[in-house]
Amino acid sequence: MSRGVLVTGASRGVGAEVARAFAAGGDRVVLHCRGSVDRAEAVRAGLPGEGHAVVAGDLGDPAEIPAIAEESARALGRIDVLVNNAAMYVDQPVAGSRRLGHPLAETPYDEWVTAWRRTLAVNLEGPAHLTWCVARQMIDVEPADGVRRGAIVNVGSRGAYRGEPDVPAYGASKAALHAFGQSLAVSLAPHDITVTSIAPGFIATDLTEGMITEAVRTQSPFGRVAKAEEVAKAIVWLASPDAGWSSGAVLDFNGASHLR
């Protein structure tokens, strides 16, 4: 049975691979993006099957989130799966260029506050508010025969446990996202909606190409970082009926680069 799947941050990287993986399994996918509509449309055009769409909106703005959910539901008929993938971190401007992250010792207070506000708005509050909108639709709209009422997968991070000294707001937002997912797993279970999270380490994408050094690769005893398609396959499994009993879990997905 074809499901309706909403993937946030799907114009590139992991989000695009997640969209491809669901579509390859016969599902209909809405690819959310903030502003890269042309890029998202290019991904959509390459998806197998029919019924896919692109929806744009800023997850950092609570006023835009209900429209994202409503437009996605109209395109799909019903949202059966939500993948909260979109995320960002704020760099520090340095003499016309940018320095990775916002390390405390090197970041002025006003820029520090801006980094925290924007990061939490997109990485934590955005998924929380979108989850409210989508979960209410999952509860109120009957699923098709043979389809579970709903599945939500949050894309967290190894950094929630390992620490992110250069982007502390990012690490904190992902730790909170994991906790949010576990809270919702309990509250939504009576409605037959599962909530899981995945905590990847470094992933090879066009966005991380310049960051993956030999030191980064050797953090894992396998001597490499994850492929985006590997993460996507794990997310598809977490959203599957076979993974229903894993609701509330946070799946470490970092090639044994950080154990807890």
MIDRENGU-513699 format. One line per 8 residues: number of its first residue (from 1); their letters; for each residue x negated, y, z negated of N, C-alpha, C. Coordinates in steps of 0.1 Angstrom, whole numbers, plus 2048, in hexadecimal, padded with zeros to 3 digits. Example, Ala and Ser with C-alpha at 12.3 -4.5 7.8 and 13.67 -1.06 7.14 Angstrom:
2
1	as	77C,7C7,7B2,785,7D3,7B2,77C,7DF,7B2 ~ 780,7EA,7B9,777,7F5,7B9,77F,800,7B1;
This chain:
260
1	msrgvlvt	7F8,7F4,800,800,800,800,7F7,80C,800 ~ 7F9,815,809,7F2,822,80A,7F5,82B,7FF ~ 7EB,830,7F9,7ED,83A,7EE,7E9,848,7F2 ~ 7EF,852,7EB,7EB,860,7ED,7E0,863,7E4 ~ 7D5,868,7E9,7C9,86B,7E1,7C5,879,7E2 ~ 7C3,881,7D7,7BE,88E,7D7,7B0,88E,7D2 ~ 7A6,892,7DA,798,893,7D6,794,8A1,7D6 ~ 78F,8A7,7CA,78B,8B4,7C9,77C,8B5,7CD;
9	gasrgvga	778,8C1,7D3,76A,8C3,7D7,766,8B9,7E2 ~ 76F,8B7,7EC,76D,8AC,7F6,767,8B1,803 ~ 762,8BD,804,75D,8C2,811,74F,8BD,814 ~ 748,8B7,80A,73B,8B3,80C,737,8A9,800 ~ 72B,8A4,801,725,89C,7F6,72E,890,7F2 ~ 72E,88E,7E5,735,883,7DF,744,884,7E2 ~ 74A,88F,7E1,758,891,7E4,75C,88C,7F2 ~ 754,890,7FC,756,88B,80A,755,87C,80B;
17	evarafaa	74C,876,804,74A,868,805,756,861,7FE ~ 75B,867,7F3,766,861,7EC,772,861,7F5 ~ 774,86C,7FC,77F,86D,806,77E,862,810 ~ 772,860,816,770,856,820,773,848,81B ~ 76F,846,80E,771,838,808,77F,835,806 ~ 787,83F,801,795,83C,800,79C,83B,80D ~ 799,843,817,79F,842,824,79C,835,82B ~ 78F,830,829,78B,823,82E,794,818,829;
25	ggdrvvlh	799,81A,81D,7A1,80F,816,7B0,811,81A ~ 7B3,81A,823,7C1,81C,827,7C9,826,820 ~ 7C2,82E,817,7CA,838,810,7CA,845,818 ~ 7D4,84E,815,7D5,85B,81A,7CE,865,810 ~ 7C6,86E,816,7BD,877,80D,7C0,885,80F ~ 7C1,88D,805,7C0,89C,805,7B2,89F,801 ~ 7AB,8A6,809,79E,8AB,806,79F,8BA,801 ~ 79C,8BC,7F4,79C,8C9,7EF,78F,8D0,7F0;
33	crgsvdra	78F,8DD,7F3,783,8E5,7F3,786,8F2,7EE ~ 77C,8FA,7EA,77E,908,7E6,77F,911,7F1 ~ 775,911,7FA,775,91A,805,770,915,812 ~ 76A,909,811,763,903,81D,76D,8FB,825 ~ 778,902,82A,782,8FB,831,77D,8F4,83E ~ 775,8FB,845,770,8F5,852,768,8E8,84F ~ 760,8E8,845,758,8DC,841,761,8D1,83D ~ 76B,8D4,835,775,8CA,830,77D,8C5,83C;
41	eavraglp	781,8CD,845,788,8C9,851,780,8BF,85A ~ 773,8C2,85A,76A,8B9,862,769,8AB,85B ~ 769,8AB,84E,76A,89E,847,777,897,84A ~ 782,89F,848,78F,899,84B,790,893,859 ~ 78B,89A,862,78C,895,870,785,888,872 ~ 77B,885,86A,774,878,86C,77A,86D,863 ~ 784,86F,85C,78A,865,853,792,85B,85C ~ 791,84E,859,79A,845,85F,7A8,846,85A;
49	geghavva	7B1,842,862,7BF,842,85E,7C6,850,860 ~ 7D2,851,85C,7DA,85E,85E,7DF,863,850 ~ 7E5,86F,851,7EB,875,845,7E2,87C,83C ~ 7D5,87F,840,7CC,887,838,7CE,896,83A ~ 7C9,89D,830,7CB,8AC,830,7C0,8B3,828 ~ 7BF,8C0,82A,7B5,8C8,823,7BD,8D3,81C ~ 7BA,8D5,80F,7C0,8DF,807,7B5,8E7,800 ~ 7B6,8F4,801,7AC,8FD,7FB,7B1,904,7EF;
57	gdlgdpae	7A8,907,7E6,7AC,90E,7DA,7A1,90E,7D0 ~ 7A1,918,7C7,796,91A,7BD,79A,913,7B0 ~ 794,909,7AC,797,902,7A0,794,90A,794 ~ 78B,914,795,788,91D,78A,792,927,787 ~ 79D,928,78F,7A7,931,78D,7B4,92A,78A ~ 7B9,92A,77E,7C5,922,77A,7D1,926,782 ~ 7D2,932,787,7DD,936,78F,7DE,92F,79C ~ 7D3,92A,7A2,7D3,923,7AF,7D6,914,7AD;
65	ipaiaees	7D4,90F,7A2,7D4,900,7A0,7E2,8FA,7A3 ~ 7ED,8FF,79E,7FA,8F9,7A1,7FC,8F8,7B0 ~ 7F8,902,7B8,7FA,902,7C7,7F1,8F7,7CD ~ 7E6,8F4,7C8,7DD,8E9,7CD,7E5,8DC,7CB ~ 7EA,8DA,7BF,7F1,8CE,7BC,7FE,8CC,7C5 ~ 805,8D7,7C6,812,8D7,7CE,80F,8D5,7DC ~ 806,8DC,7E2,803,8DA,7F0,7FE,8CC,7F3 ~ 7F6,8C6,7EA,7F1,8B9,7EC,7FC,8AF,7EB;
73	aralgrid	805,8B1,7E2,810,8A7,7E0,819,8A8,7ED ~ 81B,8B4,7F2,823,8B5,7FF,81D,8AD,80A ~ 80F,8AE,80B,808,8A8,816,808,899,814 ~ 808,894,808,807,885,806,814,87F,803 ~ 81E,887,800,82B,881,7FB,82B,87F,7EC ~ 820,879,7E7,81E,877,7D9,80F,875,7D6 ~ 80A,87B,7CC,7FC,879,7C8,7FB,86D,7BF ~ 7F5,862,7C4,7F3,856,7BB,7E6,856,7B4;
81	vlvnnaam	7DC,85D,7BA,7CE,85D,7B5,7C9,86B,7B5 ~ 7C3,86F,7AA,7BC,87C,7A9,7AD,879,7A6 ~ 7A4,87F,7AE,796,87E,7AB,791,88C,7A8 ~ 78E,88F,79B,789,89C,797,77A,89C,799 ~ 776,89F,7A6,768,89F,7A9,761,8AC,7AA ~ 768,8B7,7AD,763,8C4,7AF,75B,8C9,7A3 ~ 74F,8CE,7A4,748,8D4,799,73D,8DD,79E ~ 738,8E5,795,72E,8EF,799,725,8F2,78D;
89	yvdqpvag	71A,8F8,78F,712,8FE,785,70D,90C,78A ~ 70A,915,780,706,922,784,6F8,924,783 ~ 6F1,929,78E,6E3,92C,78E,6E1,93A,788 ~ 6D5,93D,785,6D1,94A,780,6CA,952,78B ~ 6CF,95E,78E,6C8,966,798,6BB,96B,794 ~ 6B1,96A,79C,6A3,96E,799,69D,975,7A5 ~ 69C,982,7A4,696,98B,7AD,699,987,7BC ~ 6A6,987,7BE,6AB,985,7CC,6AD,977,7D0;
97	srrlghpl	6A8,96D,7C7,6AA,95F,7CA,6B2,959,7BE ~ 6B1,94C,7BC,6B8,946,7B2,6B0,93B,7AB ~ 6B1,93A,79E,6AA,930,796,6B4,926,792 ~ 6B1,919,793,6BA,90E,790,6BF,910,781 ~ 6CC,910,780,6D2,910,773,6D1,91D,76B ~ 6D3,91C,75E,6D4,927,755,6CE,924,748 ~ 6C1,920,748,6BA,91C,73B,6BB,928,731 ~ 6BD,925,725,6C0,92F,71B,6B4,939,71A;
105	aetpydew	6A8,934,719,69D,93D,717,69A,947,722 ~ 6A0,944,72E,69D,94C,73A,6A9,954,73F ~ 6B4,952,738,6C1,958,73E,6C6,963,735 ~ 6C8,96F,73B,6CE,97A,733,6DC,976,72E ~ 6E0,97D,723,6ED,979,71D,6F9,97A,726 ~ 6FA,985,72E,705,987,736,706,97C,741 ~ 6FB,978,746,6FA,96D,750,6FD,960,74A ~ 6F9,95E,73D,6FC,952,736,70B,950,734;
113	vtawrrtl	712,95B,730,720,95B,72E,727,958,73B ~ 723,95E,746,729,95C,753,727,94D,757 ~ 71B,948,755,719,939,759,722,930,751 ~ 724,932,744,72D,92A,73C,73B,92B,740 ~ 740,938,742,74E,93A,746,751,933,753 ~ 749,936,75D,74C,930,76A,74B,921,76B ~ 741,91C,764,73F,90D,764,74A,906,75D ~ 74E,90B,752,759,904,74B,766,906,752;
121	avnlegpa	768,911,758,774,913,760,776,909,76B ~ 76B,907,772,76C,8FD,77E,76B,8EF,77A ~ 761,8EC,771,75E,8DE,76E,767,8D8,763 ~ 76D,8E0,75B,775,8DA,750,784,8DF,750 ~ 786,8EC,750,793,8F1,750,79A,8EE,75D ~ 793,8EF,768,799,8EC,775,79F,8DE,776 ~ 796,8D4,773,79B,8C6,773,7A7,8C4,769 ~ 7A6,8CA,75D,7B0,8C9,753,7BE,8CE,758;
129	hltwcvar	7BD,8DA,75E,7CA,8E0,763,7CF,8D8,76F ~ 7C6,8D4,778,7CB,8CC,784,7D0,8BF,77F ~ 7CA,8B9,776,7CF,8AC,770,7DD,8AE,76B ~ 7E0,8B9,764,7ED,8BC,75F,7F7,8BC,76A ~ 7F4,8C3,774,7FD,8C4,780,800,8B7,787 ~ 7F5,8B0,789,7F6,8A3,790,7FC,898,788 ~ 7F9,898,77B,7FE,88D,772,80D,88F,770 ~ 812,89C,770,820,89E,76E,827,89A,77B;
137	qmidvepa	821,89C,787,827,896,793,827,887,793 ~ 81C,881,78E,81C,872,78D,827,86D,785 ~ 82A,874,77A,834,870,770,842,872,777 ~ 844,87D,77D,851,881,782,856,87A,78F ~ 84C,877,798,84F,871,7A5,84C,862,7A5 ~ 856,85B,7A8,855,84C,7A8,84B,848,7B3 ~ 842,83E,7AF,838,839,7B9,83F,830,7C3 ~ 838,82E,7CE,83D,824,7D8,83C,816,7D2;
145	dgvrrgai	843,80C,7D7,843,7FF,7D2,835,7F9,7D3 ~ 831,7F3,7C8,823,7ED,7C8,818,7F6,7C5 ~ 81B,803,7C2,810,80D,7BF,811,811,7B1 ~ 806,810,7A9,806,814,79B,80A,823,79A ~ 810,827,78F,815,834,78E,80A,83F,790 ~ 7FD,83C,78B,7F3,846,78E,7E5,842,788 ~ 7DB,848,78F,7CD,846,78A,7C6,853,78B ~ 7BE,857,781,7B6,863,781,7A8,85F,77E;
153	vnvgsrga	79F,864,786,790,861,784,789,86E,783 ~ 782,870,778,77A,87C,776,76B,879,77A ~ 765,882,781,757,880,785,74F,889,77B ~ 749,882,771,741,888,767,733,888,76A ~ 72A,885,760,71C,886,763,714,87F,758 ~ 709,879,75C,6FF,874,752,6FA,880,749 ~ 6FA,88C,74F,6F6,897,747,6FE,89A,73A ~ 70A,895,73A,712,896,72E,70B,88F,722;
161	yrgepdvp	703,885,724,6FD,87E,71A,6EE,880,719 ~ 6E8,882,725,6D9,884,725,6D5,892,722 ~ 6DE,89B,725,6DB,8A9,723,6D7,8B0,730 ~ 6DA,8BD,731,6D7,8C5,73D,6D1,8D2,738 ~ 6C3,8D2,735,6BD,8DE,72F,6BE,8EA,738 ~ 6BD,8E8,745,6BE,8F4,74E,6CC,8F8,752 ~ 6D5,8EF,750,6E3,8F3,753,6EC,8EE,748 ~ 6EA,8F3,73C,6F2,8EE,730,701,8EF,731;
169	aygaskaa	706,8F9,738,714,8FA,73A,71A,8EF,742 ~ 712,8EA,74C,716,8DF,754,716,8D2,74C ~ 70C,8CF,744,70C,8C4,73B,717,8C4,731 ~ 71A,8CF,72B,725,8D0,722,732,8CE,728 ~ 734,8D4,734,741,8D2,73B,743,8C4,73F ~ 739,8BC,742,73B,8AE,746,73E,8A6,739 ~ 737,8A9,72E,73A,8A2,722,749,8A4,71E ~ 74D,8B0,71F,75B,8B3,71C,765,8AD,726;
177	lhafgqsl	761,8AC,733,769,8A5,73C,76B,896,739 ~ 760,890,734,762,882,730,76C,881,724 ~ 76A,88A,71A,773,889,70F,782,88C,713 ~ 783,896,71C,791,899,721,797,88C,728 ~ 78F,885,730,794,879,736,799,86F,72C ~ 791,86D,721,795,863,717,7A1,867,710 ~ 7A3,874,70D,7AF,879,707,7BB,876,710 ~ 7BA,879,71D,7C5,877,726,7C8,868,729;
185	avslaphd	7BD,860,728,7C0,851,729,7CA,84C,71F ~ 7C9,851,713,7D2,84D,709,7E0,853,70B ~ 7E0,860,70E,7ED,866,70F,7F5,862,71B ~ 7EE,85F,726,7F5,85B,732,7F8,84C,734 ~ 7F2,844,72C,7F4,836,72D,803,831,72C ~ 80B,837,724,819,834,724,820,836,731 ~ 81A,83F,739,820,842,746,819,83A,752 ~ 811,830,74E,80A,827,758,801,82F,761;
193	itvtsiap	7FA,839,75A,7F0,841,761,7E3,83E,75A ~ 7D9,83A,762,7CC,837,75D,7C3,843,75F ~ 7B9,845,755,7B0,850,756,7A2,84A,753 ~ 799,84B,75C,78B,847,75A,781,851,75F ~ 775,850,75B,76B,859,75F,75E,851,764 ~ 757,858,76C,74A,852,771,73F,85C,76E ~ 734,858,769,729,861,765,71C,85D,76D ~ 71B,863,779,70F,860,781,703,867,77D;
201	gfiatdlt	6F7,862,780,6EB,86A,77F,6E9,871,78C ~ 6DD,873,791,6DA,87A,79D,6E0,872,7A9 ~ 6E6,87A,7B3,6EC,874,7BE,6E5,87A,7CB ~ 6E2,873,7D5,6DC,878,7E1,6E7,87E,7EA ~ 6E7,88B,7EA,6F1,893,7F3,6E9,89E,7FA ~ 6F0,8A5,803,6E9,8B1,809,6E7,8BC,7FE ~ 6EF,8BC,7F4,6ED,8C6,7E9,6E1,8C4,7E0 ~ 6DD,8B7,7DF,6D3,8B3,7D5,6C6,8B0,7DC;
209	egmiteav	6C5,8B1,7EA,6BA,8AD,7F1,6AD,8B3,7EC ~ 6AC,8C0,7E9,6A0,8C6,7E4,69D,8C3,7D6 ~ 6A6,8BD,7CF,6A4,8BB,7C0,69F,8AD,7BD ~ 6A0,8A4,7C7,69C,896,7C4,68D,893,7C7 ~ 686,894,7BD,677,892,7BD,674,884,7B9 ~ 667,880,7BA,663,873,7B6,666,871,7A7 ~ 664,87C,79F,667,87B,791,675,878,78E ~ 67E,87E,796,68C,87B,795,690,86D,799;
217	rtqspfgr	68A,868,7A4,68D,85A,7A8,688,850,79E ~ 67D,853,798,677,849,78E,67E,84A,781 ~ 688,852,77F,68F,852,773,697,845,772 ~ 69A,83F,77D,6A1,832,77E,696,827,780 ~ 697,81C,779,68E,811,77C,68F,80B,78A ~ 69A,80F,791,69C,80B,79F,694,814,7A8 ~ 68F,81F,7A3,686,827,7AB,68E,830,7B6 ~ 69A,832,7B3,6A2,83A,7BD,6AE,841,7B6;
225	vakaeeva	6B5,849,7BD,6C1,84F,7B8,6CD,849,7BF ~ 6D9,84C,7BA,6E5,846,7BF,6E8,84B,7CD ~ 6EF,843,7D5,6F4,848,7E2,702,84D,7E0 ~ 707,857,7E7,714,85C,7E5,71F,852,7E8 ~ 71C,849,7F1,726,83F,7F4,727,834,7E9 ~ 71C,832,7E1,71D,829,7D6,726,82F,7CB ~ 725,83C,7C9,72E,842,7BF,73C,842,7C4 ~ 73E,844,7D1,74C,844,7D6,752,836,7D4;
233	kaivwlas	74B,82C,7D7,751,81E,7D5,755,81C,7C7 ~ 74D,820,7BE,750,81E,7AF,75C,826,7AC ~ 75E,832,7B1,76A,83A,7AE,776,833,7B4 ~ 775,82E,7C0,781,827,7C6,785,81B,7BD ~ 77B,814,7B8,77E,809,7AF,785,80D,7A2 ~ 780,818,79C,786,81D,790,794,821,792 ~ 798,825,79E,7A5,829,7A1,7AE,81E,7A6 ~ 7A9,812,7A6,7B0,806,7AB,7B8,800,7A0;
241	pdagwssg	7C2,7F8,7A4,7CA,7F1,799,7C1,7E7,792 ~ 7B7,7E1,798,7AE,7D8,792,7A7,7DE,786 ~ 7A5,7EB,786,79D,7F2,77C,7A6,7F8,771 ~ 7B3,7F4,771,7BC,7FB,768,7B9,7F9,75A ~ 7B3,7EE,756,7B0,7EC,747,7A3,7F4,743 ~ 79D,7FA,74C,791,803,749,795,811,745 ~ 7A2,814,745,7A7,821,742,7A0,826,735 ~ 79B,832,735,794,838,729,785,836,72A;
249	avldfnga	780,82E,733,772,82B,734,76B,836,73B ~ 75E,838,737,755,840,73F,74A,837,744 ~ 74A,836,752,740,82C,758,733,833,75A ~ 729,82F,753,71B,833,756,717,82E,763 ~ 712,837,76C,70F,833,77A,702,83A,77E ~ 6F7,836,777,6EA,83E,779,6DE,835,77B ~ 6E0,828,77F,6D5,81F,782,6CC,81D,776 ~ 6D2,81C,76A,6CA,81A,75E,6C0,825,75B;
257	shlr	6C2,831,761,6B9,83C,75E,6BC,843,750 ~ 6C8,840,74B,6CB,845,73D,6D4,83B,737 ~ 6D0,835,72C,6D8,82B,725,6DD,830,717 ~ 6E9,82C,714,6EE,830,707,6F6,825,700;
